[in-house]
Amino acid sequence: MAGRGGLNLTHSEKLPAFLTRYGKAPPQLAAAIEAFPPERLRAWSEALGQPTFVAPAAGCFPRR
């Protein structure tokens, strides 16, 4: 759970900006995130039958 009870799956920003959200960890995480980037995670969620939406602050959440 994140914020006020939402399940933030990922973020909708471009990958270089997205990686900056991980502080000093990008060197260790970059390969995994690049292999399964935010847009691919959203497509996977949709394929499982769970649509997502992008909130005003660019977070991606499951649609209720």
N, C-alpha and C positions, 0 to 999 in steps of 0.2 A: 504494500500500500504506500502511496505517496501523497504528499500534500493533504488535501481535505478528503481523503478516502478514495481517490482515483487510482487506477492501476496504469501508471505511465509505462507503456511498453518500450518506447524509444522516442526519438526526436526527429523532426522533419527538416532540419537544416542540412546544408551541404556537408559532405563527409569531413573535409579539413576543419571546419568549424566544430563539427560534432566531436571530433577527436580531442579538441582542446578542453572539453568538459571533464576529461579524465585526469587532469593535472599532469603529474610526471609519469603516469602509467602508459601513455600511447606507444612507446617503443615495444612494450610487452603485449599490448592489446591490439595494435594496428592490424596485424595479419588476420586475426580472428574477426575483427569488426569489418575489415575490407572484404572478407569472404562471406559475411552475412550482414551487409549494411542495413541501415534503417528501412530503406524502401523494400528490400528483400524480406525483412522480418514482417513488414506490413502485408506483403503479398502472401507469405506463409500463413499468417493469421487469417486472411481472407479465404485462403484455400481450405482452412480448417472449419470454415463456416462462421468465423467471427470477424465481421467488418470492423474497421477502425475509423477514427476521425482525428483531424489535427485541430487542437485547441488554439485559441488566440495566442498563447505564449509559445506555440510551435511544438508542444508535446503531443505525442500520438497515444491515443487511448482506445480501448475497446468501445464500440458503440453498444449501447444498452438495448 
